[in-house]
Amino acid sequence: MRVAYNATSLIGPLTGIGQHAYQVALRVAQREDVDLFMFYATYFERKVEPRKERYTPQLRQFVRSFVPYSYDIALWKRQRKFTAGAQSIRFDLYHEPNFLAYDFDGPLVLTVHDLSWIRYPHTHPKERVRAMHRYFEPSLRRASVVLTVSGFVKQEVVEVFGIDPAKIRVIGNGLDPLFRPMGEAETKAALARHGLAYGRYLLSVGTLEPRKNLERTVQAYSLLPVPLRERYPLVIVGGKGWNTQGIQSVLAPLVASGQARVLGFLEREELAAITASATAMVYPSIYEGFGIPPLESMGCGVPALTSNVSSLPEVVGDTGLLVDPFDVDAIAAGMRTLLEDSALRASLAPRALERSKLFTWEACADGCFAAYADAMASSR
């Protein structure tokens, strides 16, 4: 089976969707009955690997914000390259792991990660929202099989677009084996590079953008008693997204006092060590289709404080604290509970570790391959 696979999300730093696309492709490519061709924006090749981006994320975001129809122009250029490759290689099937599918005369498997641009459009740049509204539904209607990363997203797709539930398969994300419990000796070097102490900080992971609710996270942290903040700084890991002015303004005094540390984007090995060394993960996102950072925290045996909405209860279950992401006082109370109640942390940690084993990339890739077979069968 010759499969076209859009690998554009593998170009540049891998965030949630990029990790999903990469981990699935790695495993699908190992199957003897699949010949996987990766489309890196302008060309096809069989090698599965992240690629360096020509431009910085900040420059790309600037262009998208100020150049009219930048999404449309980029998609048009990529469509031409995709079509030329498809005509030459003659694929049996096309898997689009990232929402917007190119035109393709054959079976399409489409992965949907969330509907955040519909539910919370103000948390995305206007140009991105416009492009998603224009191109997503045609992709969805053309798909032979639709994959969602959670039952929550399946329900969203059925409710918003009226898609037949029988056409949708729920295939959760997996846990990268890098994320596992680690002792102080194993993480010593990574902690030293960032001036951190083992088991002595709160961790927040995610791109700095409105949807991740970092501004309320920082506001909540600011409500904690000063001695607690001095003992447990807030460590923020993630690349800079868009509309970060509010986040920066509330962060500035905490950074100046040493009570908050902004580490930026970290490579996977470093992120795993920093995650495994945290006291707890703080991830009260407004809306998630899955939520990989809390799962990675669970895999390290580190309890998570996260939201009681969207897909996050589906992932975390009863292994963490769930709060209203719009209630700053509730977020602060959850932080204080996790920091001060060591017995609670000790009870949550093994449950989190055990639950994390339910989510594997192998199962995710197997589900994708089964979807390929279903898509091929439906096309006949």
C-alpha positions, 0 to 999 in steps of 0.5 A, a space after each residue: 500500500 503506497 501511502 502519502 503522508 503530510 509531514 509539514 508539521 515535522 518542519 520546525 520545533 515539534 509541538 503537539 500535532 508535530 509529535 503526533 504526526 512524527 510518532 505515528 509515521 515512525 511506526 507506520 513506516 516500519 510495517 512491511 505492508 505500507 510504503 510510506 511517502 512523507 510530504 515535506 511541504 515541497 517534496 516527497 521522500 521516505 525518510 521519517 525525521 523532523 526537519 529544520 525550518 527555514 524561518 523562525 516561528 516569530 518571522 512566520 507568525 509575522 508574515 501570517 499576521 500582516 500578509 493577506 491570504 498568506 495561508 492560501 498562498 502557502 497552501 496553493 504552492 504546496 498543493 501544486 507540489 503535492 499533486 505533481 508527486 501524487 501523479 508521479 508516485 500514484 498513491 493508494 491512499 492519503 493520510 492527512 494528520 493535521 486538519 487540512 487535506 490537499 486535493 487527492 483523487 483517492 481514499 483520504 484518512 483525516 486526523 482531527 485534533 480539536 475544534 478550538 478555532 470554532 469554540 474559542 476563535 479569539 485564542 487563534 490569529 484571525 488569519 488562521 481562523 479564516 483559513 480553518 473555516 474555509 478549508 477544514 470542512 471540505 477536507 472533512 466531507 471528503 474523508 473516507 475515515 475520520 480519526 479523532 484523538 479523543 472521544 471528546 473531539 469525536 463528539 465535537 465533530 458530530 455535533 458541529 458538522 453532523 458527521 456520521 459517528 460510524 465514520 469516525 474512529 477514536 485513536 488517542 495519542 501515545 506516551 513517548 518512552 522518554 517520559 518516565 520516572 527519573 531520580 535526582 542523579 539522572 536529571 542532575 545535569 539538566 537541572 544544573 543547566 537551568 538552575 533548578 532543584 529536584 522536586 522543587 518547582 511547579 512546571 507549566 508546558 505549552 506554547 505561549 499563546 492564549 489557549 494554554 491559559 498561561 496568563 491565569 496560571 501566572 495570576 493564580 501562582 501570584 496568589 500563593 504565599 511568598 514563602 511557598 513561591 520562593 521555595 517552589 518557583 514556577 517553571 515555564 517551558 514552551 516556544 513563543 506563540 502569538 499575542 503574548 503581551 498579557 502573559 509577559 506583563 504578569 510574568 515580568 515581576 515574578 521573573 525579576 524576583 526569581 519566582 518564575 523561570 521561562 526556559 523556552 522550547 526544550 528538546 525532548 530529552 531535556 524536557 523529559 528530565 525537567 518534567 520528571 524532576 517537577 513537584 507537579 505539572 500545572 496545565 489548566 488549558 481552556 480547551 484541548 483535543 487531547 493534552 500531551 503535556 499532562 500525559 507526559 507528566 503522568 508517565 514520569 509519575 508527576 501529578 498534574 493540575 489540569 482543567 475539568 473541561 474538554 478532553 483533559 478529564 478523559 486523559 488524566 482521569 482520577 490521577 490529578 486535580 481538575 479545576 475550572 480553567 476560568 477560576 483563578 482562585 481554584 487554580 491557585 488552591 489546586 497549586 497550593 494543595 499539590 505543593 503542601 500535601 505530600 501525602 496526596 502527591 504520593 498517592 496520585 503519582 503511582 496512579 498517574 504512572 499506571 494510567 499513562 500506560 493506557 496510551 501508547 504510540 504503537 496502539 495509535 499507529 495500529 489504529 491508523 493502519 486499521 483506518 487505512 484498510 477501512 478507507 481502502 475498502 470503502 473506496 472499492 
